[in-house]
């Protein structure tokens, strides 16, 4: 799948400033656990009318391990995207033990930065990039 272009220097700066890896005190998800998290995000965020899943990217950055790109329908406003992602994140996707997130706009994209953890081996940092 084609991965949307994004401004990587701003992304890296924000990830470094947030330092979300500090919240993964028991370890980070790997392999199938990251795949499961991606599947959950896709299942709860994507539908046939509002949001379409585009791609995933795994990084070696502990502050931003998993980048998920999605595209919203053209008639959807930026505020709707932000509210929609936050609602789905808080209600369905985040792990119950801990979550923290931050939303910002970079050019014409919404960047939803997140960290969440559950138990000793499940912990994910990353962002959802929405257009």
C-alpha beads as a LAMMPS data file, in Angstrom:
LAMMPS data file: protein, C-alpha beads

131 atoms
130 bonds

1 atom types
1 bond types

-500.0 500.0 xlo xhi
-500.0 500.0 ylo yhi
-500.0 500.0 zlo zhi

Masses

1 110.0

Atoms # bond

1 1 1 0.000 0.000 0.000
2 1 1 1.088 3.542 -0.614
3 1 1 2.139 5.371 2.517
4 1 1 1.093 9.021 2.707
5 1 1 3.869 11.596 2.798
6 1 1 4.517 13.264 6.136
7 1 1 6.924 15.741 7.584
8 1 1 9.333 13.405 9.401
9 1 1 11.463 16.037 11.135
10 1 1 8.414 17.411 12.985
11 1 1 7.255 13.920 13.832
12 1 1 10.605 12.988 15.326
13 1 1 10.740 16.242 17.316
14 1 1 7.289 15.686 18.804
15 1 1 8.068 12.055 19.646
16 1 1 11.277 13.123 21.347
17 1 1 9.503 15.837 23.320
18 1 1 6.706 13.536 24.482
19 1 1 9.130 10.784 25.570
20 1 1 6.297 8.261 25.727
21 1 1 8.687 5.336 26.179
22 1 1 9.153 6.458 29.789
23 1 1 5.648 5.122 30.514
24 1 1 6.474 1.602 29.323
25 1 1 8.238 0.619 32.514
26 1 1 7.573 -3.119 32.114
27 1 1 8.511 -3.539 28.461
28 1 1 7.215 -3.030 24.978
29 1 1 4.945 -5.060 22.735
30 1 1 6.567 -6.897 19.870
31 1 1 5.646 -9.078 16.909
32 1 1 2.146 -10.535 17.140
33 1 1 1.167 -8.151 19.950
34 1 1 1.844 -5.161 17.686
35 1 1 -0.071 -6.875 14.896
36 1 1 -2.987 -7.417 17.288
37 1 1 -2.930 -3.769 18.287
38 1 1 -2.966 -2.735 14.613
39 1 1 -5.935 -5.019 13.972
40 1 1 -7.804 -3.510 16.937
41 1 1 -7.174 0.028 15.709
42 1 1 -8.337 -0.861 12.230
43 1 1 -11.447 -2.644 13.515
44 1 1 -12.590 0.176 15.783
45 1 1 -11.580 3.223 13.761
46 1 1 -12.248 2.197 10.196
47 1 1 -15.649 1.889 8.646
48 1 1 -16.986 2.176 5.117
49 1 1 -18.310 5.724 5.445
50 1 1 -16.047 7.853 7.656
51 1 1 -12.524 6.471 7.915
52 1 1 -10.454 4.146 5.773
53 1 1 -7.302 2.394 7.016
54 1 1 -4.333 2.965 4.743
55 1 1 -1.123 1.478 6.159
56 1 1 1.073 0.695 9.133
57 1 1 4.729 1.397 9.738
58 1 1 6.830 -0.123 12.531
59 1 1 9.757 1.962 13.756
60 1 1 12.797 1.285 15.933
61 1 1 11.979 4.395 17.970
62 1 1 10.797 3.432 21.500
63 1 1 8.870 6.724 21.717
64 1 1 6.988 5.989 18.492
65 1 1 6.968 2.258 17.754
66 1 1 3.922 2.034 15.504
67 1 1 2.663 4.617 13.000
68 1 1 -0.779 4.014 11.525
69 1 1 -1.962 6.065 8.554
70 1 1 -5.658 6.462 7.810
71 1 1 -7.714 8.549 5.451
72 1 1 -11.042 10.113 6.301
73 1 1 -13.858 10.873 3.891
74 1 1 -13.416 14.239 2.158
75 1 1 -16.492 15.842 3.745
76 1 1 -15.222 15.151 7.296
77 1 1 -13.918 18.203 9.195
78 1 1 -10.668 18.301 11.123
79 1 1 -12.533 18.719 14.409
80 1 1 -14.643 15.667 13.610
81 1 1 -11.489 13.618 12.927
82 1 1 -9.948 14.660 16.242
83 1 1 -13.124 13.949 18.217
84 1 1 -13.733 10.654 16.411
85 1 1 -10.212 9.326 17.011
86 1 1 -10.198 10.390 20.647
87 1 1 -13.600 8.827 21.319
88 1 1 -12.657 5.506 19.671
89 1 1 -9.274 5.496 21.412
90 1 1 -10.698 6.071 24.883
91 1 1 -13.680 3.747 24.514
92 1 1 -12.279 0.788 22.562
93 1 1 -8.574 0.780 21.785
94 1 1 -6.438 1.913 24.716
95 1 1 -5.300 -0.606 27.285
96 1 1 -7.042 -0.151 30.616
97 1 1 -3.974 0.021 32.847
98 1 1 -2.587 3.260 31.403
99 1 1 -2.991 5.633 28.470
100 1 1 -1.813 9.072 27.500
101 1 1 -2.340 10.854 24.202
102 1 1 -1.651 14.124 22.454
103 1 1 -3.260 15.556 19.316
104 1 1 -1.702 18.123 17.000
105 1 1 -1.927 19.311 13.421
106 1 1 1.110 19.045 11.138
107 1 1 0.449 20.707 7.799
108 1 1 -2.867 19.162 6.645
109 1 1 -2.641 16.036 8.810
110 1 1 -3.918 15.231 12.268
111 1 1 -1.306 13.436 14.389
112 1 1 -2.713 11.472 17.318
113 1 1 0.267 10.466 19.495
114 1 1 -0.359 7.730 22.033
115 1 1 1.077 5.452 24.665
116 1 1 -0.835 2.674 26.370
117 1 1 0.094 -0.347 28.476
118 1 1 -1.381 -3.393 30.116
119 1 1 0.508 -5.765 32.333
120 1 1 4.163 -6.680 32.087
121 1 1 4.517 -7.247 28.325
122 1 1 1.906 -5.160 26.502
123 1 1 2.901 -1.577 25.844
124 1 1 2.702 0.472 22.669
125 1 1 3.842 3.971 21.701
126 1 1 3.057 5.539 18.383
127 1 1 0.780 7.765 16.434
128 1 1 -2.169 7.709 14.106
129 1 1 -1.751 10.027 11.130
130 1 1 -5.110 11.038 9.669
131 1 1 -5.929 13.051 6.569

Bonds

1 1 1 2
2 1 2 3
3 1 3 4
4 1 4 5
5 1 5 6
6 1 6 7
7 1 7 8
8 1 8 9
9 1 9 10
10 1 10 11
11 1 11 12
12 1 12 13
13 1 13 14
14 1 14 15
15 1 15 16
16 1 16 17
17 1 17 18
18 1 18 19
19 1 19 20
20 1 20 21
21 1 21 22
22 1 22 23
23 1 23 24
24 1 24 25
25 1 25 26
26 1 26 27
27 1 27 28
28 1 28 29
29 1 29 30
30 1 30 31
31 1 31 32
32 1 32 33
33 1 33 34
34 1 34 35
35 1 35 36
36 1 36 37
37 1 37 38
38 1 38 39
39 1 39 40
40 1 40 41
41 1 41 42
42 1 42 43
43 1 43 44
44 1 44 45
45 1 45 46
46 1 46 47
47 1 47 48
48 1 48 49
49 1 49 50
50 1 50 51
51 1 51 52
52 1 52 53
53 1 53 54
54 1 54 55
55 1 55 56
56 1 56 57
57 1 57 58
58 1 58 59
59 1 59 60
60 1 60 61
61 1 61 62
62 1 62 63
63 1 63 64
64 1 64 65
65 1 65 66
66 1 66 67
67 1 67 68
68 1 68 69
69 1 69 70
70 1 70 71
71 1 71 72
72 1 72 73
73 1 73 74
74 1 74 75
75 1 75 76
76 1 76 77
77 1 77 78
78 1 78 79
79 1 79 80
80 1 80 81
81 1 81 82
82 1 82 83
83 1 83 84
84 1 84 85
85 1 85 86
86 1 86 87
87 1 87 88
88 1 88 89
89 1 89 90
90 1 90 91
91 1 91 92
92 1 92 93
93 1 93 94
94 1 94 95
95 1 95 96
96 1 96 97
97 1 97 98
98 1 98 99
99 1 99 100
100 1 100 101
101 1 101 102
102 1 102 103
103 1 103 104
104 1 104 105
105 1 105 106
106 1 106 107
107 1 107 108
108 1 108 109
109 1 109 110
110 1 110 111
111 1 111 112
112 1 112 113
113 1 113 114
114 1 114 115
115 1 115 116
116 1 116 117
117 1 117 118
118 1 118 119
119 1 119 120
120 1 120 121
121 1 121 122
122 1 122 123
123 1 123 124
124 1 124 125
125 1 125 126
126 1 126 127
127 1 127 128
128 1 128 129
129 1 129 130
130 1 130 131
